[in-house]
Amino acid sequence: MEPNIAYIANLIGDTARAKMLTALMSGKALTATELSLEAEITPQTASSHLTKLVEGELLIVRKQGRHKYFQLKNRQVAELIEQMLNISARVSNARVSTGPKNQRLRKARVCYDHLAGEMGVKLFDALVNQGQLVEDSSEINLTETGREFFQNLGVDFSIFATNRRPLCKACLDWSERRSHLAGSLGKWVLTDAISRNWASQDLDSRVIAFTPQGLKAFSKRYGI
């Protein structure tokens, strides 16, 4: 029996469910009430939609005390949503600017677990221009120079050895329409920047906010 893509397409195709899925691209787990606000529907209606998304294996439920939190099941689902954002923007009126209107979202945001937006694209371009990454057709690979560069920054590549996730991957940016860095290495870069207090994620959005000092340090570190 062939996979039923119409079933998944129908799950994502509903406007309210699409808004909830997009909200979960922040990588955070959200409650049904929080997601109902994102989708502009009642909590009762949101509960029905969330049940369908869980049954369709697009979301998982995490319980903590009396509360239930919902999040995207895995990065494959996040990548699917990001691709659909790109496709939907391409088929929209060409006069409409791509990506979010919010300038802070356009500047830097989280794409599930890695850096996206203008800063994500600048990072990617800098790593390619400096020879740390090399583009080969549709693939992106870490060079020996790049491996040495990231090792000097503190990356322990052995922790990625048993990870089925690609080490590095070019992800088409929704607003910039150019590549930003995804994969295990992309996640490490964002996690490292946040751990150093160079940047933080807004509590209620996908925005990644760099401090002035953090932006300067991040740019210097990666040659942006």
C-alpha positions as CSV (number, residue, x, y, z in Angstrom):
1,M,0.0,0.0,0.0
2,E,1.4,3.4,-1.0
3,P,1.8,6.2,1.5
4,N,-1.2,8.5,1.6
5,I,0.3,11.9,1.1
6,A,-3.2,13.4,0.8
7,Y,-3.8,12.6,4.5
8,I,-0.7,14.6,5.6
9,A,-1.5,17.4,3.1
10,N,-5.0,17.6,4.5
11,L,-3.7,17.9,8.1
12,I,-1.3,20.7,7.2
13,G,-3.8,22.4,4.8
14,D,-6.2,23.6,7.4
15,T,-5.6,27.2,8.2
16,A,-5.8,26.9,11.9
17,R,-3.6,23.8,12.0
18,A,-1.1,25.5,9.7
19,K,-0.8,28.4,12.1
20,M,-0.2,26.1,15.0
21,L,2.5,24.2,13.1
22,T,4.2,27.4,12.1
23,A,4.1,28.6,15.7
24,L,5.9,25.4,16.8
25,M,8.7,26.1,14.4
26,S,10.2,28.0,17.4
27,G,11.3,24.6,18.7
28,K,9.4,25.3,22.0
29,A,6.6,23.1,23.4
30,L,3.4,25.0,23.7
31,T,0.1,24.4,25.5
32,A,-3.3,24.0,23.7
33,T,-4.3,27.4,25.0
34,E,-1.1,29.1,23.7
35,L,-1.7,27.4,20.3
36,S,-5.3,28.4,20.2
37,L,-4.2,32.1,20.5
38,E,-1.7,31.6,17.7
39,A,-4.5,30.1,15.5
40,E,-7.1,32.6,16.7
41,I,-9.6,29.8,17.6
42,T,-11.1,28.6,20.8
43,P,-9.2,26.2,23.1
44,Q,-11.9,23.6,22.5
45,T,-11.5,23.8,18.7
46,A,-7.7,23.8,19.1
47,S,-7.9,20.6,21.2
48,S,-9.7,18.9,18.3
49,H,-7.1,20.1,15.8
50,L,-4.2,19.0,18.0
51,T,-5.7,15.5,18.4
52,K,-5.6,15.1,14.7
53,L,-2.0,16.4,14.4
54,V,-0.9,14.0,17.1
55,E,-2.7,11.1,15.4
56,G,-1.1,12.1,12.2
57,E,2.3,11.9,13.9
58,L,3.2,15.5,13.1
59,L,3.1,16.5,16.8
60,I,4.0,14.8,20.1
61,V,2.6,15.5,23.5
62,R,4.7,16.0,26.6
63,K,3.1,16.0,30.0
64,Q,4.5,17.9,33.0
65,G,2.3,17.8,36.1
66,R,-1.2,18.7,35.1
67,H,-0.2,20.4,31.9
68,K,0.2,19.0,28.4
69,Y,2.7,20.6,25.9
70,F,2.8,20.0,22.2
71,Q,5.8,20.2,19.9
72,L,6.8,19.1,16.4
73,K,7.6,15.4,16.4
74,N,11.0,15.7,14.8
75,R,13.2,17.8,12.5
76,Q,11.7,16.1,9.4
77,V,8.4,17.7,10.2
78,A,10.1,21.1,10.8
79,E,11.9,20.8,7.4
80,L,8.6,20.0,5.7
81,I,6.9,23.1,7.2
82,E,9.9,25.3,6.3
83,Q,9.7,24.0,2.7
84,M,6.0,24.7,2.5
85,L,6.6,28.2,3.7
86,N,9.0,28.7,0.9
87,I,6.7,27.1,-1.7
88,S,3.7,29.1,-0.5
89,A,5.7,32.3,-0.7
90,R,6.9,31.6,-4.3
91,V,3.3,31.0,-5.6
92,S,2.0,34.2,-3.9
93,N,1.8,37.5,-5.7
94,A,5.4,38.4,-6.8
95,R,4.8,42.0,-5.6
96,V,4.5,40.7,-2.0
97,S,7.8,40.7,-0.1
98,T,9.0,37.3,1.0
99,G,9.1,36.2,4.6
100,P,7.8,37.9,7.7
101,K,7.0,41.6,7.9
102,N,8.5,41.8,11.4
103,Q,12.0,43.1,10.9
104,R,13.3,41.4,14.0
105,L,12.1,38.0,12.6
106,R,13.8,38.8,9.3
107,K,17.0,39.8,11.0
108,A,17.5,36.5,13.0
109,R,15.1,33.8,14.0
110,V,15.2,30.1,15.0
111,C,14.3,27.6,12.3
112,Y,13.4,24.7,14.6
113,D,16.9,24.5,16.2
114,H,19.3,26.5,14.0
115,L,19.8,30.1,13.1
116,A,17.8,31.5,10.2
117,G,17.1,34.9,8.7
118,E,19.6,37.5,7.6
119,M,22.2,36.5,10.2
120,G,21.8,32.8,9.3
121,V,22.5,33.6,5.7
122,K,25.5,35.8,6.5
123,L,26.9,33.0,8.6
124,F,26.5,30.5,5.8
125,D,28.1,32.8,3.2
126,A,31.0,33.6,5.5
127,L,31.8,29.9,6.1
128,V,31.6,29.2,2.3
129,N,33.7,32.3,1.4
130,Q,36.4,31.3,3.9
131,G,36.6,27.7,2.7
132,Q,35.1,26.1,5.8
133,L,32.1,24.8,3.8
134,V,32.0,23.8,0.2
135,E,28.9,23.6,-2.0
136,D,28.7,20.7,-4.4
137,S,25.6,20.8,-6.5
138,S,22.7,20.6,-3.9
139,E,25.0,19.3,-1.1
140,I,27.1,21.2,1.4
141,N,30.1,19.7,3.0
142,L,32.5,20.6,5.8
143,T,36.1,20.9,4.5
144,E,39.2,19.9,6.5
145,T,39.8,23.6,7.1
146,G,36.3,23.9,8.4
147,R,36.7,20.8,10.7
148,E,39.8,22.3,12.2
149,F,38.1,25.7,12.5
150,F,35.2,24.3,14.5
151,Q,37.4,22.0,16.6
152,N,39.3,25.1,17.7
153,L,35.9,26.6,18.7
154,G,35.2,23.6,20.9
155,V,33.2,21.3,18.7
156,D,33.5,17.6,19.7
157,F,32.7,15.9,16.4
158,S,32.6,12.5,18.1
159,I,29.2,13.4,19.6
160,F,27.8,13.6,16.1
161,A,29.2,10.2,15.0
162,T,26.2,8.2,16.0
163,N,23.7,10.9,15.0
164,R,21.8,10.0,11.8
165,R,21.3,13.7,11.2
166,P,23.5,15.3,8.6
167,L,26.5,17.1,10.0
168,C,25.8,20.2,7.9
169,K,23.0,21.0,5.5
170,A,22.0,23.9,3.4
171,C,18.4,25.0,4.3
172,L,16.7,27.5,2.0
173,D,15.8,30.5,4.0
174,W,12.2,31.6,3.9
175,S,12.8,35.3,3.9
176,E,16.2,35.6,2.4
177,R,15.7,32.9,-0.3
178,R,19.3,31.9,0.1
179,S,20.8,29.1,2.2
180,H,21.4,29.1,5.9
181,L,23.2,26.4,7.9
182,A,21.2,23.5,9.3
183,G,22.2,20.1,10.5
184,S,24.0,19.2,13.7
185,L,26.6,21.9,13.1
186,G,23.9,24.5,12.6
187,K,22.3,23.6,15.8
188,W,25.7,23.7,17.6
189,V,26.3,27.3,16.4
190,L,23.0,28.6,17.7
191,T,23.3,26.7,21.0
192,D,26.8,28.0,21.5
193,A,25.8,31.6,20.8
194,I,22.9,31.4,23.3
195,S,25.1,29.7,25.9
196,R,27.5,32.6,25.7
197,N,24.7,35.1,26.2
198,W,25.4,36.6,22.8
199,A,21.8,36.0,21.8
200,S,18.5,34.8,23.3
201,Q,15.2,33.6,21.9
202,D,12.1,35.7,22.6
203,L,9.7,34.0,24.9
204,D,6.7,34.4,22.6
205,S,8.2,34.2,19.1
206,R,10.9,32.7,16.9
207,V,13.0,35.9,17.1
208,I,16.7,35.4,18.1
209,A,17.8,38.7,19.6
210,F,21.6,39.4,19.6
211,T,23.0,41.9,22.1
212,P,25.2,44.6,20.6
213,Q,28.2,43.0,22.1
214,G,27.0,39.5,21.2
215,L,26.5,40.5,17.6
216,K,30.0,41.9,17.4
217,A,31.5,38.8,19.0
218,F,29.5,36.4,16.8
219,S,30.4,38.3,13.6
220,K,34.1,38.4,14.6
221,R,34.1,34.7,15.4
222,Y,32.7,33.6,12.1
223,G,34.2,36.3,9.9
224,I,30.8,38.0,9.0
